[in-house]
């Protein structure tokens, strides 16, 4: 069944991917109408999250942010499909880096990098970064249920010397690279929601205490990698600008979970500036009522 699904769906995705951007975003508008207006996909979750973290915003502003979010959400979906056939030149035109020299400097210092980001802006075309670096790229991801689509996604990333690895594979893969003397840059979407009973660290995110994923920080300390935050700013439809900020070149010098807390503060600043570009369909604050006594 997985192969049949792949055979049926892939040609449709490919045909969509070759559309010019003008038509592609027209399709995005149509999809948005159905997802937002007709089916209301997770609309209650989006509004609940927005009301929770922005209690002082009036309802009409919550409604505006919600509508803007769904338009951006659908744009990201069609941009992901466009990745099937988009050229390197097109990506570089639409996904620019303001200070890639920060990473080049770490490269000159023979430092591997943990690259931390949140579900903000657009991360679909970040893999073009590899064309500016000598680092070998890894990104932690959740394996797709359909093995054929999973192989497709891995193949697309490998075009730019980026390799997808699962959470369970991460430490062994990166340790092996370190022992081989390879410089690596390793992407982590670090605002994931860990299981409440397994969380090592709780702190406030957007004013609400939640469990925090600490895997990126732990790996950075174990493998002695510099930690860099990357933020993505939407300039206009289909155009993005990415900036890098060093959190720490030497993570072992930081107290436990200090790096994680810095990351979340930087992510908060992005969200407050332009909240419509955060992934509000994610139930990020679902464990807020389960805070262990020692973290209160």
C-alpha positions as CSV (number, residue, x, y, z in Angstrom):
1,X,0.0,0.0,0.0
2,X,2.9,2.4,0.7
3,X,4.3,1.9,-2.7
4,X,0.9,2.4,-4.3
5,X,0.3,5.6,-2.4
6,X,3.7,6.9,-3.5
7,X,3.1,6.0,-7.2
8,X,-0.2,7.8,-7.1
9,X,0.8,10.9,-5.1
10,X,4.3,11.6,-6.3
11,X,3.4,12.6,-9.9
12,X,0.8,15.1,-8.6
13,X,3.4,16.6,-6.2
14,X,5.9,16.8,-9.1
15,X,3.5,18.5,-11.4
16,X,2.7,21.1,-8.6
17,X,6.4,21.6,-8.0
18,X,7.0,22.7,-11.6
19,X,4.4,25.5,-11.5
20,X,5.8,29.0,-11.6
21,X,5.7,30.7,-8.2
22,X,2.8,33.0,-9.2
23,X,0.6,29.9,-9.9
24,X,2.0,28.1,-6.9
25,X,0.9,30.8,-4.5
26,X,-2.5,30.9,-6.2
27,X,-2.8,27.3,-5.3
28,X,-1.7,28.1,-1.8
29,X,-4.6,30.6,-1.5
30,X,-7.1,28.0,-2.7
31,X,-5.7,25.4,-0.2
32,X,-5.9,28.0,2.5
33,X,-9.5,28.7,1.8
34,X,-10.4,25.1,2.4
35,X,-8.1,24.4,5.3
36,X,-9.0,27.7,7.1
37,X,-12.6,28.5,6.0
38,X,-14.1,25.1,5.1
39,X,-12.5,22.5,7.3
40,X,-11.1,24.8,10.1
41,X,-8.0,22.6,10.5
42,X,-6.9,22.9,14.1
43,X,-8.4,26.4,14.2
44,X,-9.5,25.9,17.8
45,X,-5.9,24.9,18.8
46,X,-4.4,27.9,17.0
47,X,-6.8,30.4,18.8
48,X,-6.4,28.7,22.1
49,X,-2.6,29.0,21.9
50,X,-2.8,32.6,20.8
51,X,-5.2,33.6,23.6
52,X,-3.0,31.7,26.1
53,X,0.3,33.5,25.3
54,X,-1.2,36.9,24.4
55,X,-3.9,37.3,27.0
56,X,-4.0,41.1,26.5
57,X,-4.6,41.0,22.8
58,X,-8.2,41.8,21.8
59,X,-10.2,39.1,19.9
60,X,-10.1,40.9,16.6
61,X,-6.3,40.9,16.7
62,X,-6.3,37.2,17.6
63,X,-8.5,36.6,14.5
64,X,-6.1,38.6,12.3
65,X,-3.1,36.7,13.4
66,X,-4.9,33.4,12.9
67,X,-5.8,34.3,9.4
68,X,-2.3,35.5,8.6
69,X,-0.9,32.3,10.1
70,X,-2.9,30.0,7.9
71,X,-1.8,31.9,4.8
72,X,1.8,31.4,5.8
73,X,1.2,27.8,6.8
74,X,-0.2,27.0,3.3
75,X,2.7,28.9,1.6
76,X,5.2,26.6,3.5
77,X,3.4,23.5,2.3
78,X,3.6,24.5,-1.4
79,X,7.2,25.7,-0.9
80,X,8.0,22.2,0.5
81,X,6.6,20.7,-2.6
82,X,8.5,23.2,-4.8
83,X,11.7,21.7,-3.3
84,X,11.2,18.7,-5.6
85,X,12.3,20.7,-8.6
86,X,13.5,24.1,-7.5
87,X,17.0,25.0,-8.7
88,X,19.9,26.1,-6.5
89,X,19.9,29.5,-8.1
90,X,16.2,30.0,-7.2
91,X,16.6,29.0,-3.6
92,X,19.6,31.3,-3.2
93,X,17.5,34.2,-4.7
94,X,14.7,33.5,-2.3
95,X,16.5,32.3,0.9
96,X,19.3,34.6,1.8
97,X,21.8,34.7,4.7
98,X,22.8,38.0,6.3
99,X,25.9,36.9,8.2
100,X,27.0,33.4,7.0
101,X,30.5,34.7,7.8
102,X,29.8,33.9,11.4
103,X,29.6,30.2,10.5
104,X,32.7,30.6,8.3
105,X,34.6,32.0,11.3
106,X,33.7,29.0,13.4
107,X,34.7,26.8,10.5
108,X,38.1,28.5,10.5
109,X,38.4,27.7,14.2
110,X,37.8,24.1,13.4
111,X,34.5,24.1,15.4
112,X,31.5,21.9,14.7
113,X,28.1,23.5,15.2
114,X,24.8,22.8,16.8
115,X,22.3,25.0,14.9
116,X,19.2,25.6,17.0
117,X,15.9,26.9,15.6
118,X,12.2,26.9,16.4
119,X,9.1,26.2,14.3
120,X,9.2,29.8,13.1
121,X,9.3,31.5,9.7
122,X,10.4,28.9,7.1
123,X,13.0,26.2,7.5
124,X,12.3,24.3,4.3
125,X,15.1,25.9,2.3
126,X,17.7,26.2,5.0
127,X,19.6,23.2,3.5
128,X,21.0,25.5,0.8
129,X,23.3,26.8,3.6
130,X,25.6,23.8,2.9
131,X,26.7,25.4,-0.4
132,X,28.4,28.1,1.7
133,X,30.1,25.8,4.1
134,X,32.6,22.9,4.2
135,X,30.8,21.4,7.2
136,X,29.0,18.1,6.7
137,X,25.3,18.7,7.5
138,X,23.0,16.7,9.6
139,X,19.4,17.5,10.6
140,X,17.4,15.6,13.2
141,X,13.9,14.6,12.0
142,X,11.1,12.3,12.6
143,X,11.0,9.4,10.1
144,X,8.0,9.4,7.8
145,X,5.6,6.5,8.0
146,X,5.8,5.9,4.2
147,X,9.3,4.6,3.6
148,X,9.2,5.7,-0.1
149,X,8.4,9.3,0.8
150,X,11.0,9.1,3.6
151,X,13.6,8.1,1.0
152,X,12.5,10.9,-1.2
153,X,12.9,13.5,1.5
154,X,16.4,12.2,2.4
155,X,17.4,12.2,-1.3
156,X,16.3,15.9,-1.7
157,X,18.4,16.9,1.4
158,X,21.4,15.0,0.3
159,X,21.7,17.2,-2.9
160,X,23.2,19.8,-0.7
161,X,25.4,17.6,1.5
162,X,22.7,17.4,4.3
163,X,21.7,14.2,5.9
164,X,18.6,13.4,7.9
165,X,19.0,11.4,11.1
166,X,16.5,10.3,13.7
167,X,16.8,11.2,17.4
168,X,17.9,7.7,18.3
169,X,20.7,7.8,15.7
170,X,22.0,11.3,16.5
171,X,24.6,10.8,19.2
172,X,26.2,7.8,17.6
173,X,26.3,9.4,14.1
174,X,27.8,12.7,15.5
175,X,30.3,10.9,17.7
176,X,31.5,8.8,14.7
177,X,32.0,12.0,12.7
178,X,33.9,13.6,15.5
179,X,36.2,10.7,15.8
180,X,36.8,10.8,12.1
181,X,37.8,14.5,12.4
182,X,34.9,15.7,10.4
183,X,33.4,19.2,10.9
184,X,29.6,19.0,11.1
185,X,26.8,21.4,11.4
186,X,23.7,19.9,13.0
187,X,20.2,21.3,12.8
188,X,17.8,20.9,15.7
189,X,14.2,22.3,15.9
190,X,14.5,22.7,19.6
191,X,11.0,23.9,20.7
192,X,9.6,20.4,20.5
193,X,7.4,19.2,23.4
194,X,9.0,16.5,25.4
195,X,6.9,14.1,27.5
196,X,6.2,15.8,30.8
197,X,7.3,12.8,32.9
198,X,10.6,12.6,31.0
199,X,11.5,16.3,31.0
200,X,14.7,17.3,32.8
201,X,14.0,21.0,32.6
202,X,11.0,23.3,32.9
203,X,11.0,27.0,32.4
204,X,8.8,29.8,31.0
205,X,8.2,30.0,27.3
206,X,6.0,33.0,26.3
207,X,5.2,33.5,30.0
208,X,4.0,29.9,30.6
209,X,6.0,27.2,32.4
210,X,6.5,24.2,30.1
211,X,8.9,21.2,29.8
212,X,11.8,22.0,27.5
213,X,13.7,19.8,25.1
214,X,17.3,19.9,26.1
215,X,18.9,17.4,23.7
216,X,20.7,20.0,21.6
217,X,22.4,21.5,24.6
218,X,23.4,18.1,26.0
219,X,24.9,17.0,22.7
220,X,26.8,20.3,22.4
221,X,28.4,19.8,25.8
222,X,29.2,16.1,25.3
223,X,30.7,16.6,21.8
224,X,32.1,20.1,22.5
225,X,30.3,21.9,19.6
226,X,29.6,25.6,19.3
227,X,25.9,26.6,19.6
228,X,24.3,29.0,17.1
229,X,20.7,30.2,16.9
230,X,19.2,30.9,13.5
231,X,16.3,33.2,12.9
232,X,14.3,33.5,9.7
233,X,12.5,36.7,8.7
234,X,9.9,36.7,6.0
235,X,10.6,39.7,3.7
236,X,7.7,39.1,1.3
237,X,5.8,36.2,-0.1
238,X,8.3,33.5,-1.0
239,X,11.4,35.5,0.1
240,X,13.2,35.0,3.4
241,X,16.2,36.3,5.2
242,X,18.2,34.3,7.8
243,X,20.5,35.6,10.5
244,X,22.8,33.7,12.9
245,X,23.6,34.5,16.5
246,X,26.2,32.7,18.5
247,X,24.9,31.4,21.8
248,X,28.1,29.8,22.9
249,X,31.4,28.8,21.3
250,X,32.3,26.8,24.4
251,X,29.1,25.3,25.8
252,X,30.8,23.5,28.7
253,X,31.4,26.9,30.3
254,X,27.6,27.3,30.7
255,X,25.5,26.1,33.6
256,X,23.1,23.2,32.9
257,X,20.1,24.3,30.8
258,X,21.4,27.9,30.5
259,X,21.9,27.5,26.7
260,X,18.3,26.1,26.4
261,X,16.9,29.1,28.3
262,X,18.8,31.5,26.0
263,X,17.5,29.7,23.0
264,X,13.9,30.1,24.1
265,X,14.3,33.8,24.9
266,X,15.6,34.4,21.4
267,X,12.7,32.5,19.9
268,X,10.3,34.5,22.1
269,X,11.7,37.7,20.6
270,X,10.9,36.5,17.1
271,X,7.4,35.4,18.0
272,X,6.5,38.7,19.7
273,X,7.8,40.7,16.8
274,X,5.7,38.8,14.2
275,X,3.5,36.1,15.8
276,X,1.8,35.0,12.5
277,X,4.9,33.1,11.5
278,X,5.1,30.6,14.4
279,X,3.6,27.1,14.1
280,X,0.5,27.6,16.3
281,X,-1.1,24.3,15.3
282,X,1.4,22.6,17.6
283,X,0.2,21.9,21.1
284,X,3.3,23.4,22.7
285,X,1.7,24.3,26.0
286,X,-0.3,21.2,26.6
287,X,1.7,20.2,29.7
288,X,1.4,23.5,31.5
289,X,-0.8,22.1,34.2
290,X,1.7,19.2,35.0
291,X,4.6,21.2,36.4
292,X,6.4,19.1,39.0
293,X,6.7,20.7,42.4
294,X,10.5,21.1,42.2
295,X,10.1,23.3,39.1
296,X,7.3,25.6,40.6
